[in-house]
Amino acid sequence: MSVRQTHARGLFAPLGPTYDRVGATLSFGQDPRWRRAMVARVPHDGGHVLDVATGTGLVAEQLLAHGHRVTGLDQSPDMLAIARRRFGDRVELVQASATALPFPDASFDHLTFTYLLRYVDDPGVTLAELARVVRPGGTVANLEFCLPEGIWRPFWDLYVEIGLPAAGRLVSKGWYDVGRFLGPSIRGFYERWPLERQLELWRAAGIADVQARRMSLGGGVVIRGTRT
């Protein structure tokens, strides 16, 4: 793994037991809403879906509820341990990096991934690797944080600079560290990869009909497209 991936793995490793509840609370309930919006963009055709950066299995659980066969992949053994307790044998769980998927070409009908591209060195190469394992005509869908625009941006800046670290400190040192990390991480990512440039990377990776929907005043974004 790269230094960026190793840092992400270490940062989130302690959060597994509290990740679902605290993540929903610190996002004022928006994170679960965004995940539902992403899953809603995957055709409910009972196909086999690869959920990359599955974490504790929040997206995989929703995909199961819609009748899909699901394989979850994550680089973190700590997060996957929580997911295994959630699913038993209902979901195949694989520990691997999103930058080198251990599957043949066109192995899956659809693919989802959540909060991933900020943690890889080359988002374009990673997108091409994700697209590689999806059959032509399959859907690729993503959830990521975004930057609000206009009058809402100062409120977002205030929350991520002061509110988020302070709230994280009340929970644990791990959540405090994540609270301090997220604001600079999100801003830095969008300085390098504005949303329109991200969509260009999707198209260059062989994903067509790419659409982006900003969520919650621009605090999140759901992107989906079709594998060519």
C-alpha positions as CSV (number, residue, x, y, z in Angstrom):
1,M,0.0,0.0,0.0
2,S,1.1,3.6,-0.6
3,V,1.7,6.0,2.3
4,R,-1.7,7.6,1.7
5,Q,-3.5,4.2,1.9
6,T,-1.5,3.1,5.0
7,H,-2.4,6.4,6.7
8,A,-6.1,5.9,6.0
9,R,-6.0,2.3,7.2
10,G,-4.4,3.4,10.5
11,L,-6.7,6.4,10.9
12,F,-9.9,4.4,10.7
13,A,-8.8,1.1,12.2
14,P,-9.9,2.1,15.8
15,L,-13.4,3.3,14.7
16,G,-15.0,0.1,13.6
17,P,-17.2,-0.6,16.7
18,T,-18.6,3.0,16.7
19,Y,-18.3,3.8,13.0
20,D,-22.0,3.4,12.0
21,R,-23.5,5.3,14.9
22,V,-21.0,8.1,15.3
23,G,-20.6,8.7,11.5
24,A,-24.4,9.2,11.2
25,T,-24.4,11.5,14.2
26,L,-21.5,13.7,13.2
27,S,-23.0,14.1,9.7
28,F,-26.4,15.1,11.2
29,G,-28.0,12.0,9.7
30,Q,-26.8,12.8,6.2
31,D,-24.3,10.0,5.7
32,P,-27.0,7.3,5.8
33,R,-29.2,9.4,3.5
34,W,-26.3,9.7,1.0
35,R,-25.7,6.0,1.0
36,R,-29.3,5.3,0.3
37,A,-29.2,7.7,-2.6
38,M,-26.2,6.0,-4.1
39,V,-27.7,2.5,-3.8
40,A,-30.9,3.8,-5.4
41,R,-28.8,4.5,-8.5
42,V,-27.9,0.9,-8.9
43,P,-30.4,-1.1,-11.0
44,H,-32.3,-3.4,-8.7
45,D,-31.9,-6.4,-11.0
46,G,-30.5,-8.9,-8.6
47,G,-27.1,-8.6,-10.1
48,H,-23.7,-9.3,-8.5
49,V,-22.4,-6.0,-7.0
50,L,-18.8,-5.4,-5.8
51,D,-18.9,-2.9,-2.9
52,V,-15.4,-1.4,-2.7
53,A,-14.3,0.3,0.5
54,T,-17.2,-1.5,2.1
55,G,-16.0,-0.8,5.6
56,T,-18.5,-2.1,8.2
57,G,-20.9,-3.1,5.4
58,L,-23.4,-0.2,5.5
59,V,-23.8,0.0,1.7
60,A,-23.5,-3.8,1.3
61,E,-26.4,-4.2,3.7
62,Q,-28.6,-1.9,1.6
63,L,-27.6,-3.7,-1.6
64,L,-28.6,-7.0,0.0
65,A,-32.0,-5.6,0.9
66,H,-32.6,-4.8,-2.7
67,G,-32.0,-8.4,-3.7
68,H,-28.4,-8.2,-5.0
69,R,-25.7,-10.7,-4.5
70,V,-22.9,-8.7,-2.9
71,T,-19.1,-9.0,-2.5
72,G,-17.5,-6.5,-0.2
73,L,-13.9,-5.4,-0.4
74,D,-11.8,-3.3,2.0
75,Q,-8.2,-2.9,2.9
76,S,-8.9,-2.7,6.6
77,P,-9.1,-6.0,8.6
78,D,-10.6,-4.1,11.5
79,M,-13.5,-2.8,9.5
80,L,-14.0,-6.2,7.8
81,A,-14.2,-7.9,11.2
82,I,-17.3,-5.7,12.0
83,A,-18.8,-6.5,8.6
84,R,-18.3,-10.3,9.2
85,R,-20.3,-10.0,12.4
86,R,-23.0,-8.1,10.5
87,F,-23.4,-10.6,7.6
88,G,-22.2,-14.0,8.6
89,D,-22.0,-15.9,5.3
90,R,-24.5,-13.7,3.5
91,V,-21.8,-11.5,1.9
92,E,-18.4,-12.6,0.6
93,L,-15.8,-10.2,2.1
94,V,-12.4,-9.7,0.6
95,Q,-9.4,-7.9,2.1
96,A,-7.6,-6.2,-0.7
97,S,-6.7,-2.8,-2.1
98,A,-9.0,-1.0,-4.5
99,T,-5.9,-0.2,-6.6
100,A,-5.3,-3.8,-7.4
101,L,-8.6,-5.8,-7.4
102,P,-8.1,-9.6,-7.2
103,F,-10.8,-10.3,-9.8
104,P,-10.9,-11.0,-13.6
105,D,-12.2,-8.4,-16.1
106,A,-16.0,-8.0,-16.2
107,S,-16.6,-10.1,-13.1
108,F,-19.4,-8.0,-11.7
109,D,-22.7,-6.6,-12.9
110,H,-22.3,-3.4,-10.9
111,L,-19.9,-1.7,-8.6
112,T,-20.2,0.8,-5.7
113,F,-17.5,2.6,-3.8
114,T,-17.7,5.1,-0.9
115,Y,-15.2,7.7,0.3
116,L,-12.3,6.2,-1.6
117,L,-10.6,8.4,-4.1
118,R,-9.2,10.8,-1.5
119,Y,-7.1,8.0,-0.1
120,V,-5.4,6.8,-3.3
121,D,-2.4,8.3,-5.1
122,D,-3.9,8.4,-8.6
123,P,-7.7,8.6,-8.8
124,G,-7.7,8.1,-12.5
125,V,-5.8,4.9,-12.4
126,T,-8.0,3.6,-9.6
127,L,-11.2,4.4,-11.5
128,A,-9.8,2.5,-14.5
129,E,-9.1,-0.5,-12.2
130,L,-12.7,-0.3,-10.7
131,A,-14.2,-0.1,-14.2
132,R,-12.1,-3.1,-15.4
133,V,-14.1,-5.5,-13.2
134,V,-17.5,-4.3,-14.3
135,R,-19.3,-5.9,-17.3
136,P,-20.2,-3.6,-20.2
137,G,-23.6,-1.9,-19.4
138,G,-23.1,-2.2,-15.7
139,T,-23.5,0.7,-13.3
140,V,-20.6,2.3,-11.3
141,A,-21.8,4.5,-8.4
142,N,-19.9,6.5,-5.9
143,L,-20.5,8.5,-2.8
144,E,-18.0,11.2,-1.7
145,F,-17.9,14.3,0.4
146,C,-18.1,17.6,-1.5
147,L,-17.7,21.3,-0.9
148,P,-20.8,23.5,-0.5
149,E,-20.9,26.6,-2.6
150,G,-22.3,30.1,-2.0
151,I,-23.6,31.1,1.4
152,W,-23.3,27.6,2.8
153,R,-19.5,27.3,2.4
154,P,-18.6,29.5,5.5
155,F,-20.9,27.3,7.7
156,W,-19.2,24.1,6.3
157,D,-15.8,25.6,7.0
158,L,-16.7,26.5,10.6
159,Y,-18.1,23.0,11.2
160,V,-15.1,21.0,9.8
161,E,-12.5,23.3,11.4
162,I,-14.1,23.6,14.9
163,G,-17.3,21.7,15.3
164,L,-16.2,18.3,13.9
165,P,-12.9,18.0,15.9
166,A,-14.7,19.2,19.0
167,A,-17.5,16.7,18.6
168,G,-15.0,13.9,17.8
169,R,-13.0,14.7,21.0
170,L,-16.2,13.9,23.0
171,V,-16.3,10.4,21.6
172,S,-12.7,9.2,21.5
173,K,-9.2,10.1,20.4
174,G,-9.7,8.2,17.2
175,W,-12.7,10.3,16.3
176,Y,-10.9,13.5,17.3
177,D,-8.1,12.6,14.9
178,V,-10.6,11.9,12.1
179,G,-12.4,15.1,12.9
180,R,-9.2,17.1,12.4
181,F,-8.2,15.2,9.3
182,L,-11.5,15.4,7.2
183,G,-11.7,19.1,6.5
184,P,-8.1,19.5,5.1
185,S,-8.5,16.1,3.3
186,I,-11.7,17.2,1.5
187,R,-10.4,20.6,0.6
188,G,-7.1,19.3,-0.6
189,F,-8.8,16.7,-2.8
190,Y,-11.0,19.3,-4.5
191,E,-8.1,21.7,-5.0
192,R,-6.5,18.9,-7.0
193,W,-9.6,17.3,-8.5
194,P,-12.6,19.7,-8.9
195,L,-15.8,17.9,-9.5
196,E,-15.8,18.5,-13.3
197,R,-12.3,17.1,-13.5
198,Q,-13.4,14.1,-11.5
199,L,-16.1,13.5,-14.1
200,E,-13.5,13.6,-16.8
201,L,-11.6,10.9,-15.0
202,W,-14.7,8.7,-15.0
203,R,-15.1,9.1,-18.7
204,A,-11.5,8.4,-19.4
205,A,-11.8,5.2,-17.4
206,G,-14.4,3.9,-19.8
207,I,-17.6,5.0,-17.9
208,A,-20.2,6.8,-19.9
209,D,-23.4,8.8,-19.1
210,V,-21.7,10.1,-16.0
211,Q,-24.0,12.1,-13.7
212,A,-23.3,13.9,-10.4
213,R,-25.9,14.9,-7.8
214,R,-24.9,17.2,-5.0
215,M,-26.5,16.3,-1.7
216,S,-27.3,18.3,1.5
217,L,-26.5,21.8,0.2
218,G,-23.4,20.4,-1.5
219,G,-21.8,18.6,1.5
220,G,-21.9,15.3,-0.4
221,V,-22.1,14.1,-4.0
222,V,-23.3,10.9,-5.6
223,I,-21.8,10.1,-9.0
224,R,-23.0,7.3,-11.3
225,G,-22.2,6.1,-14.8
226,T,-22.4,3.2,-17.1
227,R,-19.5,0.9,-18.0
228,T,-18.9,1.0,-21.8
